[in-house]
Amino acid sequence: MLFAVTLTALGGMYIPERVMVTLTPSLDKRVFLLSNDVRLRDIKRGEYVVFMLSTTHIQDGEPLKTTKKVGCVSGDSLSVKWKKHYYCNGTYLGYAKDKSIKGNPVENFIHNGIIPEGMLFVIGDHPDSYDSKYFGFLRKENVKAIAYPIF
């Protein structure tokens, strides 16, 4: 009995730090298992990353814990065609809008060329996702965790 109680208590302490649920429609996945081994390996295209986003662009306040998918990594070629359509190594990533979901004007980040060392271009799955198409590159050093989708 004591073993079961101890195991439950340890699991209760471990799971909240390792499981994350996202409620925004920005991503098509909702539940993630977190790994803090981000400093031990390269971040790959298609992985999900957790970072703190300055909310001054979208609202006043404290930085917001954010999860996005890596669309392009250092050394990849990012191109923006017709000022709004983003491609990584020729693969379509999505398009940028001129106005936010609330109707406020937003500036589009434009870069045509190789992604600089130590930088990532992160994207969401939803057309209204606030991502690198607007705020630009994410420094790899600012990634807090890798998020593995559960569902």
N, CA, C and O of each residue as an XYZ file, in Angstrom:
604
protein
N       0.825     -1.195      0.000
C       0.000      0.000      0.000
C       0.872      1.265      0.000
O       0.617      2.205     -0.752
N       1.893      1.273      0.844
C       2.786      2.415      0.915
C       3.485      2.639     -0.431
O       3.692      3.778     -0.850
N       3.843      1.538     -1.099
C       4.482      1.636     -2.413
C       3.557      2.327     -3.414
O       4.000      3.193     -4.169
N       2.285      1.956     -3.424
C       1.318      2.545     -4.354
C       1.128      4.033     -4.071
O       1.037      4.832     -5.003
N       1.067      4.407     -2.809
C       0.901      5.811     -2.439
C       2.135      6.605     -2.857
O       2.009      7.709     -3.386
N       3.309      6.062     -2.627
C       4.561      6.728     -3.007
C       4.642      6.886     -4.523
O       5.004      7.952     -5.022
N       4.310      5.840     -5.243
C       4.338      5.883     -6.700
C       3.350      6.927     -7.230
O       3.672      7.671     -8.157
N       2.171      6.981     -6.656
C       1.162      7.955     -7.072
C       1.636      9.375     -6.788
O       1.468     10.266     -7.621
N       2.226      9.589     -5.616
C       2.728     10.913     -5.258
C       3.843     11.350     -6.197
O       3.855     12.494     -6.651
N       4.772     10.461     -6.490
C       5.864     10.789     -7.407
C       5.335     11.079     -8.804
O       5.785     12.018     -9.461
N       4.385     10.277     -9.253
C       3.777     10.505    -10.564
C       3.056     11.832    -10.611
O       3.107     12.534    -11.620
N       2.382     12.184     -9.521
C       1.683     13.457     -9.442
C       2.618     14.650     -9.493
O       2.245     15.710     -9.996
N       3.823     14.489     -8.980
C       4.803     15.567     -9.040
C       5.470     15.621    -10.414
O       5.826     16.702    -10.883
N       5.640     14.486    -11.055
C       6.372     14.386    -12.311
C       5.506     14.788    -13.509
O       5.965     15.526    -14.380
N       4.283     14.319    -13.558
C       3.433     14.499    -14.735
C       3.129     15.968    -15.041
O       3.241     16.350    -16.206
N       2.752     16.825    -14.073
C       2.445     18.212    -14.442
C       3.608     18.950    -15.094
O       3.387     19.855    -15.899
N       4.831     18.583    -14.765
C       5.979     19.226    -15.387
C       6.278     18.648    -16.761
O       7.000     19.265    -17.544
N       5.747     17.499    -17.062
C       6.082     16.799    -18.301
C       4.952     16.792    -19.325
O       5.192     16.488    -20.494
N       3.744     17.114    -18.923
C       2.612     17.107    -19.850
C       2.068     18.524    -19.967
O       1.885     19.217    -18.967
N       1.815     18.940    -21.196
C       1.274     20.270    -21.445
C       0.039     20.154    -22.323
O       0.008     19.362    -23.265
N      -0.964     20.937    -22.013
C      -2.179     20.997    -22.817
C      -2.287     22.413    -23.365
O      -2.204     23.382    -22.610
N      -2.469     22.534    -24.661
C      -2.663     23.845    -25.276
C      -4.119     23.986    -25.673
O      -4.705     23.063    -26.237
N      -4.701     25.129    -25.382
C      -6.120     25.343    -25.624
C      -6.393     26.222    -26.838
O      -7.539     26.343    -27.270
N      -5.348     26.836    -27.392
C      -5.558     27.710    -28.543
C      -5.653     26.883    -29.826
O      -5.114     25.778    -29.892
N      -6.328     27.408    -30.835
C      -6.427     26.682    -32.113
C      -5.185     26.834    -32.987
O      -5.187     26.412    -34.143
N      -4.130     27.428    -32.448
C      -2.915     27.679    -33.218
C      -2.292     26.402    -33.773
O      -1.716     26.407    -34.861
N      -2.412     25.300    -33.015
C      -1.832     24.020    -33.435
C      -2.922     22.974    -33.584
O      -3.963     23.058    -32.933
N      -2.685     21.986    -34.444
C      -3.670     20.922    -34.614
C      -3.541     19.838    -33.545
O      -4.388     18.949    -33.463
N      -2.497     19.901    -32.733
C      -2.307     18.973    -31.606
C      -2.659     19.717    -30.327
O      -2.515     20.937    -30.258
N      -3.122     18.987    -29.313
C      -3.546     19.638    -28.069
C      -2.760     19.207    -26.836
O      -2.563     20.012    -25.926
N      -2.306     17.953    -26.786
C      -1.625     17.433    -25.601
C      -0.213     17.023    -25.998
O      -0.009     16.316    -26.985
N       0.765     17.483    -25.203
C       2.173     17.255    -25.508
C       2.899     16.701    -24.290
O       2.571     17.025    -23.149
N       3.886     15.866    -24.557
C       4.833     15.413    -23.549
C       6.075     16.274    -23.724
O       6.611     16.376    -24.827
N       6.536     16.898    -22.637
C       7.664     17.821    -22.719
C       8.982     17.151    -22.391
O       9.056     16.284    -21.520
N      10.020     17.565    -23.101
C      11.373     17.100    -22.845
C      12.271     18.318    -22.729
O      12.277     19.179    -23.608
N      13.020     18.388    -21.660
C      13.913     19.523    -21.446
C      15.320     19.266    -21.966
O      16.242     20.007    -21.624
N      15.508     18.240    -22.781
C      16.848     17.914    -23.287
C      17.231     18.743    -24.508
O      18.092     18.331    -25.286
N      16.608     19.898    -24.686
C      16.800     20.720    -25.866
C      18.256     21.140    -26.063
O      18.690     21.309    -27.203
N      19.000     21.309    -25.011
C      20.403     21.728    -25.124
C      21.311     20.580    -25.541
O      22.457     20.806    -25.930
N      20.810     19.354    -25.463
C      21.650     18.192    -25.731
C      21.658     17.773    -27.195
O      22.453     16.917    -27.583
N      20.791     18.358    -28.012
C      20.711     17.908    -29.401
C      20.204     19.023    -30.306
O      19.774     20.079    -29.843
N      20.266     18.760    -31.605
C      19.755     19.718    -32.575
C      18.233     19.669    -32.605
O      17.629     18.617    -32.393
N      17.634     20.798    -32.867
C      16.189     20.869    -33.057
C      15.937     20.658    -34.542
O      16.605     21.255    -35.387
N      14.977     19.812    -34.849
C      14.718     19.436    -36.241
C      13.436     20.079    -36.773
O      12.511     20.387    -36.022
N      13.416     20.265    -38.064
C      12.229     20.742    -38.753
C      11.071     19.798    -38.464
O      11.233     18.579    -38.524
N       9.916     20.345    -38.155
C       8.721     19.539    -37.877
C       8.497     19.268    -36.397
O       7.408     18.845    -36.008
N       9.516     19.506    -35.557
C       9.333     19.322    -34.120
C       8.586     20.521    -33.534
O       8.562     21.605    -34.116
N       7.989     20.301    -32.384
C       7.308     21.371    -31.666
C       8.223     21.872    -30.564
O       8.881     21.084    -29.886
N       8.263     23.204    -30.386
C       9.114     23.804    -29.365
C       8.284     24.713    -28.465
O       7.287     25.301    -28.887
N       8.726     24.811    -27.212
C       8.095     25.677    -26.224
C       9.058     26.819    -25.922
O      10.246     26.591    -25.694
N       8.548     28.036    -25.921
C       9.364     29.219    -25.656
C       8.485     30.314    -25.062
O       7.257     30.224    -25.078
N       9.129     31.335    -24.544
C       8.403     32.473    -23.998
C       8.340     33.552    -25.076
O       9.365     33.954    -25.627
N       7.128     34.013    -25.370
C       6.908     35.026    -26.400
C       6.566     36.341    -25.726
O       5.681     36.400    -24.872
N       7.263     37.385    -26.110
C       6.927     38.713    -25.604
C       5.534     39.061    -26.093
O       5.245     38.962    -27.285
N       4.678     39.464    -25.181
C       3.287     39.745    -25.560
C       3.077     41.193    -25.951
O       1.941     41.604    -26.189
N       4.145     41.980    -26.024
C       3.967     43.377    -26.401
C       3.404     43.495    -27.819
O       2.770     44.494    -28.160
N       3.639     42.471    -28.636
C       3.100     42.497    -29.999
C       1.590     42.238    -30.023
O       0.883     42.765    -30.881
N       1.106     41.439    -29.095
C      -0.292     41.029    -29.147
C      -1.131     41.547    -27.992
O      -2.349     41.678    -28.113
N      -0.481     41.841    -26.871
C      -1.182     42.411    -25.720
C      -0.136     42.892    -24.725
O       1.009     42.443    -24.763
N      -0.511     43.778    -23.857
C       0.415     44.236    -22.829
C       0.480     43.186    -21.739
O      -0.537     42.590    -21.386
N       1.661     42.957    -21.206
C       1.773     42.010    -20.116
C       3.043     41.203    -20.135
O       3.999     41.505    -20.850
N       3.021     40.184    -19.341
C       4.162     39.299    -19.166
C       4.360     38.403    -20.399
O       3.424     38.185    -21.169
N       5.587     37.886    -20.580
C       5.809     36.920    -21.672
C       4.857     35.732    -21.551
O       4.482     35.327    -20.450
N       4.488     35.199    -22.670
C       3.499     34.134    -22.757
C       4.172     32.830    -23.176
O       4.894     32.797    -24.172
N       3.938     31.751    -22.417
C       4.471     30.438    -22.790
C       3.770     30.000    -24.073
O       2.543     29.924    -24.130
N       4.564     29.715    -25.094
C       4.040     29.475    -26.438
C       4.626     28.190    -27.017
O       5.783     27.858    -26.762
N       3.826     27.476    -27.792
C       4.282     26.275    -28.484
C       4.007     26.445    -29.973
O       2.899     26.809    -30.369
N       5.003     26.183    -30.784
C       4.876     26.252    -32.242
C       5.682     25.114    -32.865
O       6.532     24.497    -32.223
N       5.385     24.860    -34.134
C       6.108     23.849    -34.907
C       7.281     24.518    -35.622
O       7.158     25.644    -36.104
N       8.403     23.831    -35.689
C       9.579     24.362    -36.390
C       9.366     24.161    -37.889
O       9.248     23.034    -38.371
N       9.320     25.276    -38.612
C       9.133     25.225    -40.056
C      10.442     25.219    -40.811
O      10.540     24.608    -41.875
N      11.458     25.892    -40.277
C      12.776     26.004    -40.897
C      13.826     26.094    -39.794
O      13.580     26.678    -38.739
N      14.991     25.514    -40.044
C      16.097     25.554    -39.082
C      17.301     26.246    -39.714
O      17.312     26.527    -40.912
N      18.304     26.515    -38.899
C      19.541     27.127    -39.389
C      20.073     26.357    -40.599
O      20.127     25.127    -40.598
N      20.459     27.101    -41.620
C      20.995     26.483    -42.831
C      19.954     26.225    -43.900
O      20.305     26.041    -45.066
N      18.661     26.206    -43.527
C      17.588     26.052    -44.508
C      17.407     27.360    -45.271
O      17.840     28.424    -44.827
N      16.765     27.258    -46.412
C      16.471     28.439    -47.221
C      15.016     28.848    -47.023
O      14.098     28.088    -47.330
N      14.818     30.048    -46.510
C      13.472     30.604    -46.341
C      13.230     31.595    -47.454
O      14.079     32.443    -47.726
N      12.086     31.501    -48.098
C      11.741     32.487    -49.118
C      10.297     32.931    -48.921
O       9.427     32.161    -48.516
N      10.085     34.189    -49.221
C       8.753     34.781    -49.128
C       8.405     35.270    -50.523
O       9.083     36.137    -51.074
N       7.357     34.715    -51.085
C       6.937     35.082    -52.434
C       5.637     35.866    -52.361
O       4.769     35.582    -51.535
N       5.517     36.838    -53.221
C       4.337     37.701    -53.280
C       4.066     38.346    -51.922
O       2.915     38.611    -51.574
N       5.124     38.597    -51.161
C       5.108     39.283    -49.869
C       4.360     38.563    -48.761
O       4.355     39.045    -47.628
N       3.728     37.432    -49.039
C       2.915     36.807    -47.996
C       3.010     35.288    -47.927
O       2.564     34.703    -46.940
N       3.568     34.634    -48.923
C       3.604     33.171    -48.961
C       5.011     32.684    -48.606
O       5.989     33.050    -49.259
N       5.099     31.857    -47.565
C       6.382     31.444    -46.988
C       6.731     30.015    -47.393
O       5.878     29.127    -47.380
N       7.992     29.808    -47.751
C       8.494     28.512    -48.195
C       9.806     28.196    -47.481
O      10.640     29.078    -47.280
N       9.979     26.943    -47.104
C      11.235     26.473    -46.551
C      11.797     25.416    -47.495
O      11.181     24.372    -47.705
N      12.954     25.688    -48.056
C      13.563     24.771    -49.029
C      12.576     24.387    -50.123
O      12.582     23.253    -50.601
N      11.733     25.328    -50.516
C      10.754     25.102    -51.575
C       9.439     24.501    -51.107
O       8.507     24.401    -51.905
N       9.324     24.096    -49.843
C       8.087     23.523    -49.304
C       7.236     24.636    -48.696
O       7.712     25.421    -47.876
N       5.988     24.689    -49.105
C       5.072     25.740    -48.649
C       4.785     25.614    -47.157
O       4.438     24.535    -46.675
N       4.929     26.723    -46.426
C       4.658     26.749    -44.986
C       3.333     27.420    -44.652
O       2.677     27.042    -43.682
N       2.936     28.398    -45.434
C       1.704     29.131    -45.145
C       1.816     30.566    -45.611
O       2.813     30.972    -46.208
N       0.775     31.320    -45.327
C       0.756     32.711    -45.754
C       0.517     33.617    -44.551
O      -0.029     33.198    -43.530
N       0.938     34.859    -44.700
C       0.754     35.858    -43.651
C      -0.426     36.750    -44.027
O      -0.726     36.972    -45.200
N      -1.070     37.242    -43.001
C      -2.210     38.132    -43.192
C      -1.779     39.577    -42.941
O      -0.726     39.830    -42.356
N      -2.595     40.503    -43.384
C      -2.325     41.919    -43.153
C      -2.963     42.414    -41.861
O      -2.562     43.439    -41.310
N      -3.967     41.667    -41.384
C      -4.679     42.063    -40.169
C      -4.835     40.866    -39.243
O      -4.975     39.729    -39.694
N      -4.808     41.136    -37.951
C      -5.006     40.087    -36.954
C      -6.469     39.658    -36.948
O      -7.309     40.253    -37.622
N      -6.753     38.629    -36.186
C      -8.125     38.137    -36.071
C      -9.056     39.217    -35.496
O     -10.269     39.181    -35.705
N      -8.464     40.178    -34.767
C      -9.241     41.285    -34.201
C      -9.325     42.475    -35.155
O      -9.935     43.494    -34.829
N      -8.713     42.345    -36.332
C      -8.767     43.407    -37.317
C      -7.648     44.429    -37.225
O      -7.642     45.408    -37.971
N      -6.709     44.218    -36.325
C      -5.581     45.140    -36.183
C      -4.527     44.849    -37.254
O      -4.275     43.686    -37.569
N      -3.910     45.891    -37.815
C      -2.860     45.653    -38.813
C      -1.663     44.945    -38.180
O      -1.287     45.243    -37.046
N      -1.070     44.012    -38.916
C       0.129     43.307    -38.457
C       1.188     43.411    -39.557
O       0.879     43.372    -40.748
N       2.444     43.543    -39.124
C       3.541     43.567    -40.075
C       3.989     42.146    -40.345
O       4.004     41.305    -39.446
N       4.352     41.886    -41.580
C       4.867     40.574    -41.964
C       6.386     40.596    -41.910
O       7.018     41.567    -42.325
N       6.972     39.510    -41.390
C       8.418     39.353    -41.368
C       8.846     38.843    -42.740
O       8.307     37.855    -43.238
N       9.805     39.511    -43.340
C      10.279     39.125    -44.671
C      11.758     38.755    -44.587
O      12.577     39.525    -44.086
N      12.083     37.565    -45.087
C      13.485     37.131    -45.186
C      13.580     36.190    -46.385
O      12.843     35.209    -46.479
N      14.471     36.495    -47.271
C      14.739     35.623    -48.412
C      16.211     35.244    -48.352
O      17.094     36.057    -48.629
N      16.454     33.992    -47.983
C      17.833     33.540    -47.882
C      17.974     32.436    -46.850
O      16.992     31.827    -46.428
N      19.194     32.196    -46.458
C      19.521     31.125    -45.512
C      19.179     31.570    -44.090
O      19.450     32.705    -43.697
N      18.582     30.659    -43.333
C      18.286     30.934    -41.923
C      19.624     31.014    -41.188
O      20.436     30.095    -41.288
N      19.862     32.103    -40.450
C      21.141     32.250    -39.741
C      21.360     31.177    -38.674
O      20.412     30.571    -38.175
N      22.617     30.963    -38.343
C      23.003     30.001    -37.312
C      22.310     30.342    -35.986
O      22.255     31.503    -35.578
N      21.789     29.315    -35.331
C      21.162     29.489    -34.023
C      19.742     30.011    -34.063
O      19.173     30.335    -33.020
N      19.156     30.098    -35.256
C      17.801     30.639    -35.394
C      16.838     29.578    -35.914
O      17.237     28.630    -36.590
N      15.564     29.759    -35.583
C      14.479     28.895    -36.045
C      13.359     29.765    -36.594
O      13.162     30.894    -36.144
N      12.639     29.245    -37.553
C      11.432     29.884    -38.061
C      10.291     28.973    -37.646
O      10.188     27.848    -38.135
N       9.423     29.449    -36.742
C       8.372     28.610    -36.173
C       7.008     29.025    -36.708
O       6.754     30.200    -36.972
N       6.139     28.034    -36.861
C       4.824     28.280    -37.453
C       3.739     27.561    -36.658
O       4.008     26.630    -35.899
N       2.514     28.019    -36.853
C       1.353     27.341    -36.310
C       0.591     26.676    -37.440
O       0.890     26.896    -38.614
N      -0.392     25.865    -37.086
C      -1.191     25.170    -38.090
C      -2.406     25.987    -38.537
O      -2.932     25.770    -39.629
N      -2.842     26.905    -37.714
C      -4.046     27.702    -37.979
C      -3.679     28.963    -38.756
O      -2.627     29.550    -38.502
N      -4.519     29.394    -39.696
C      -4.221     30.603    -40.470
C      -4.040     31.855    -39.608
O      -3.352     32.787    -40.022
N      -4.640     31.892    -38.428
C      -4.527     33.060    -37.549
C      -3.427     32.903    -36.498
O      -3.361     33.697    -35.559
N      -2.574     31.907    -36.636
C      -1.490     31.690    -35.680
C      -0.525     32.871    -35.698
O      -0.092     33.315    -36.762
N      -0.194     33.372    -34.512
C       0.815     34.421    -34.391
C       2.158     33.719    -34.267
O       2.468     33.151    -33.220
N       2.956     33.753    -35.326
C       4.194     32.977    -35.380
C       5.298     33.765    -36.074
O       5.212     34.988    -36.191
N       6.333     33.071    -36.534
C       7.492     33.744    -37.132
C       7.156     34.557    -38.376
O       7.937     35.423    -38.772
N       6.026     34.298    -38.991
C       5.628     35.113    -40.136
C       5.435     36.565    -39.712
O       5.439     37.469    -40.547
N       5.264     36.782    -38.407
C       5.042     38.118    -37.868
C       6.167     38.573    -36.932
O       6.646     39.700    -37.054
N       6.589     37.722    -36.011
C       7.604     38.167    -35.046
C       9.025     37.797    -35.442
O       9.967     38.171    -34.742
N       9.209     37.075    -36.539
C      10.557     36.783    -37.027
C      11.163     35.533    -36.430
O      10.458     34.671    -35.905
N      12.472     35.445    -36.517
C      13.189     34.251    -36.067
C      13.121     34.102    -34.551
O      13.043     35.080    -33.808
N      13.152     32.857    -34.125
C      13.265     32.494    -32.712
C      14.684     31.998    -32.488
O      15.169     31.140    -33.225
N      15.342     32.529    -31.483
C      16.685     32.046    -31.141
C      16.571     30.672    -30.494
O      15.769     30.465    -29.583
N      17.382     29.738    -30.976
C      17.360     28.383    -30.422
C      17.593     28.403    -28.915
O      17.012     27.599    -28.186
N      18.429     29.306    -28.452
C      18.732     29.391    -27.016
C      17.511     29.772    -26.179
O      17.512     29.586    -24.962
N      16.465     30.306    -26.825
C      15.249     30.679    -26.102
C      14.231     29.543    -26.011
O      13.192     29.685    -25.366
N      14.529     28.430    -26.648
C      13.639     27.270    -26.566
C      13.794     26.634    -25.187
O      14.902     26.302    -24.765
N      12.673     26.470    -24.497
C      12.679     25.915    -23.141
C      12.498     24.399    -23.135
O      12.995     23.718    -22.239
N      11.783     23.866    -24.142
C      11.509     22.425    -24.179
C      11.118     22.011    -25.587
O      10.684     22.829    -26.399
N      11.280     20.736    -25.853
C      10.728     20.103    -27.048
C       9.395     19.504    -26.619
O       9.313     18.882    -25.560
N       8.354     19.680    -27.422
C       7.025     19.169    -27.098
C       6.662     18.070    -28.092
O       6.538     18.318    -29.291
N       6.494     16.854    -27.577
C       6.136     15.706    -28.418
C       4.623     15.533    -28.365
O       4.067     15.315    -27.288
N       3.943     15.627    -29.521
C       2.483     15.526    -29.503
C       2.005     14.133    -29.099
O       2.510     13.122    -29.588
N       1.043     14.100    -28.215
C       0.381     12.856    -27.813
C      -0.904     12.721    -28.625
O      -1.168     11.668    -29.207
N      -1.691     13.775    -28.662
C      -2.880     13.870    -29.538
C      -3.385     15.284    -29.550
O      -4.373     15.581    -30.221
